[in-house]
C-alpha cells in the first residue's frame, strides 16, 4: 500500500523498533494509542494465531469478542497479505 509508505510512518516504525522491553512497549503504546486500539491489535494477533492453529470463526469470536467480519479480514491477510502475521507469529513462538 503506497499511501502507507511515508516519512512519518517510517519514523513511527523506527520508534517501535527502538523499544527494548515489554515495559517500554506498554509505556509507548499507552501514550500513542487508546486502550481499545491496543486491545484490538492484540485480539487480531490472537485471531491470526488461532486461525493458524485451525480454529474456526465461531471459536475465535467467542474467545476474543471480535466480529466475524474482522476475523475474516485477519484470515484474508493470512492468505493474501504480506506475511506480517506469519513473521511475528513464528518469532514469538520461539
N, C-alpha and C positions, 0 to 999 in steps of 0.2 A: 504494500500500500504506500504509494509515493507521498501522499499527503502527510503520512506519519513521520517520514524521514525529514526532520527539521533540526536546526541547530538547538532549539530549546529541548526537543526530545532527546537528542544526543546528550545534552548536559544532564537531563534527568537520569538517563541510564548510566552515565558515568558516576553520578552521585550515588545511585543504588549500588553500583559495583564497588564503590569506595567503602561501603559499610562492612565492618569486620565481625560483628557479633549479632546474635539474635536480638539482644537488648538494644543495640544501635538501630536495628531494623524497626523494632517497636517504636523507639523514640522518633525516628524519621517519619515513618508511615502515619503515626498518630498526629504528627504535625501537618502533614500534607494531604491526608485523606480523612474522610469521615469514617466512623466506626463501621457503618454499613458498607462502605466501599471496600474496606479491608476484609470484612466477613464475606462479601460477595465474591471477591477474588479467591479467598481461601476455599469457599464452597465449590467454585468452578474447578479448582485444582483437585479437590476431593472427588468431585464427579468424574473428572478425567481418569483418576486412579481407579475408581470403581468401574468405569466403563472398560478400562484396560483389563481389569480383573474379571470381567464377564457379567457384571451386574446389569439388570435391566432398568429402564427409565423409572418404573414404579418404585423399585427398591431404592434408587438414588433419590427420588423425590421425597420418599419417606425419611430417609437418613439425613437429608440436607435441608428440606423445606423449599427446594428450588422448584421452579415451574418446569414442566416437560419441554417447553419451548427453549428455555435456557440450557437444559440438558442436551437437547437436540443440537443447539449451537456448539456446545463443547464437543459433542460427537463429530459434528461436521469438521471442526478444527482438527480433531484427532485423525480423521480420514483424509482430509484435503488441505490441511493447513501447512504451516511452515515447519512443523516438527518441534515447536516450542514446548508443548506439554511433554512430549517424549523425552526431550533433552533434560528437563528438570526432574521428571519422574525417575529417570534412570539414575540421576545423580543423587537424589535424596534417598533412594532405596539402598544405596551403598552403605 
